[in-house]
Amino acid sequence: MKPVIILIGALGLSLFLAACDNHKQTENRSGKKVDGRWYTSSQLLRGKKVFKDNCAACHGDKGQGLAEDWRKPLANDTYPPPPLNGTAHTWHHSTEALLRTIDHGGIPLGGTMPAFKDKLSENEKEAVLAHVMSFWSDDIYKAWVKRNPPGN
C-alpha cells in the first residue's frame, strides 16, 4: 500500500511542479520586450486596462481622440483632449513630460484632464504610456526615440 501512496504523491507533486513551471514560462513570455520598443508585453496588457478605465472615455478607445479639432478651444476656453495615437503632439514629449502630465493633469496646459498622481501607481502610469505608444506607428515611435534618446 505504501508504494501506491508514494507513487500517487510523487505523481501529484510532479503535476504541481509542471504547472508551476508552465506558469513561470508564461510570465517570462509576457515580460519580454515588445520588438523595438522600451516596454514589455506585460506592461502593455496592464496599460490597456488602465487606459480603458481612466483615459478612453476622453481620448478614444484607440487614442484617436473624440473632438473634431483638438486644436480649437471649446466654448469654455479649454481645449479638448488630443488624440494620443501619434496624430497629435503627444509623441513630441519626453517620458518625463508625459508622466508629469499624467500626474498633474491637463488643466495647467489649458485642458480639462484631471490629475492622476494620487490615483495611479508609478507602474500603472508607465503601463499606460506603453499602451499609448503601442498606438504609434514604427515611424512615429522612431521619431520619438530620436527626439528623446535613452538616458537623456
C-alpha positions as a printed Julia matrix, in Angstrom:
152×3 Matrix{Float64}:
   0.0    0.0     0.0
   2.82   2.43    0.84
   4.37   2.23   -2.67
   1.0    3.19   -4.2
   0.65   6.2    -1.87
   4.22   7.25   -2.61
   3.6    6.85   -6.35
   0.38   8.9    -6.19
   2.12  11.55   -4.09
   5.07  11.7    -6.48
   2.72  11.96   -9.46
   0.76  14.77   -7.77
   3.97  16.63   -6.91
   5.22  16.23  -10.49
   1.98  17.65  -11.89
   2.11  20.55   -9.42
   5.73  21.39  -10.29
   5.0   21.14  -14.01
   2.07  23.52  -13.63
   4.22  25.98  -11.68
   6.98  25.78  -14.29
   4.44  26.34  -17.08
   3.06  29.38  -15.19
   6.59  30.75  -14.79
   7.25  30.32  -18.53
   4.03  32.18  -19.32
   5.09  35.03  -17.01
   8.5   35.16  -18.66
   6.98  35.25  -22.13
   4.6   38.04  -21.17
   7.5   40.01  -19.69
   9.51  40.15  -22.94
  10.22  43.47  -24.58
   7.9   44.35  -27.44
  10.0   44.36  -30.62
  11.83  47.65  -30.99
  10.07  49.29  -28.05
  11.09  50.09  -24.45
   8.14  48.34  -22.82
   7.22  44.74  -22.17
   4.15  42.84  -23.27
   3.01  42.58  -19.64
   3.2   46.39  -19.29
   1.21  46.67  -22.48
  -1.53  44.4   -21.13
  -1.66  46.26  -17.81
  -1.68  49.59  -19.66
  -4.61  48.55  -21.84
  -6.78  48.08  -18.74
  -5.57  51.31  -17.08
  -6.22  53.21  -20.31
  -9.69  51.72  -20.71
 -10.59  52.55  -17.1
  -9.13  56.07  -16.97
  -8.41  57.54  -20.4
 -10.52  56.06  -23.2
 -13.69  57.98  -22.34
 -11.95  61.24  -23.3
  -9.15  60.16  -25.66
 -10.99  57.35  -27.51
 -10.54  53.61  -27.15
  -7.62  53.61  -29.6
  -6.27  57.02  -28.62
  -7.85  58.55  -31.71
  -9.37  61.5   -29.85
 -13.05  62.35  -29.89
 -13.07  66.03  -30.85
 -13.39  67.15  -34.44
 -10.49  69.58  -33.94
  -8.44  69.16  -30.78
  -6.51  72.39  -31.55
  -9.62  74.58  -31.37
 -10.72  75.81  -27.92
 -14.17  74.84  -26.73
 -16.82  77.36  -25.69
 -15.39  77.34  -22.13
 -11.89  78.27  -23.47
 -10.41  74.87  -22.66
  -9.01  72.51  -25.25
 -10.5   69.09  -25.95
  -8.42  66.0   -25.23
  -5.96  65.45  -28.07
  -5.5   62.17  -29.9
  -2.76  60.05  -28.38
  -2.29  57.77  -31.38
   0.59  59.66  -32.98
  -1.53  62.09  -35.0
  -1.19  64.92  -32.46
   1.68  66.23  -30.35
   1.99  63.52  -27.67
   4.94  61.87  -29.4
   6.88  65.16  -29.25
   7.21  64.89  -25.47
   9.68  63.01  -23.31
   8.61  60.23  -20.97
   9.16  62.63  -18.07
   6.88  65.27  -19.61
   4.18  62.69  -20.34
   4.37  61.34  -16.79
   4.19  64.91  -15.46
   1.01  65.47  -17.5
  -0.49  62.26  -16.12
   0.45  63.34  -12.6
  -0.76  66.95  -12.8
  -3.43  66.69  -15.49
  -4.06  68.96  -18.41
  -5.58  71.92  -16.58
  -2.21  73.74  -16.34
  -1.95  73.33  -20.14
  -5.43  74.65  -20.92
  -7.21  71.3   -20.98
  -9.56  69.54  -18.62
  -7.68  66.31  -17.89
  -7.71  65.55  -14.16
  -4.54  64.78  -12.24
  -3.79  61.09  -11.67
  -0.82  61.49   -9.31
  -2.68  60.01   -6.36
  -4.95  57.72   -8.37
  -2.45  55.65  -10.36
   0.71  53.9    -9.21
   4.03  54.56  -10.95
   3.73  51.12  -12.59
   0.24  51.95  -13.88
   1.45  55.28  -15.29
   4.33  53.61  -17.12
   1.99  50.89  -18.35
  -0.5   53.4   -19.72
   2.36  55.13  -21.56
   3.31  51.75  -23.03
  -0.26  51.29  -24.22
  -0.41  54.8   -25.7
   2.89  54.26  -27.5
   1.58  50.99  -28.92
  -0.84  53.12  -30.97
   2.1   54.81  -32.66
   3.43  53.59  -35.98
   7.05  52.46  -36.06
   7.97  55.7   -37.85
   6.35  57.85  -35.14
   7.97  55.76  -32.4
  11.4   56.09  -34.06
  10.9   59.86  -34.35
  10.01  59.94  -30.62
  13.17  57.97  -29.75
  15.25  60.35  -31.88
  13.8   63.34  -30.0
  14.16  61.57  -26.65
  17.27  59.39  -26.69
  17.54  56.88  -23.82
  19.42  58.27  -20.85
  18.6   61.92  -21.6
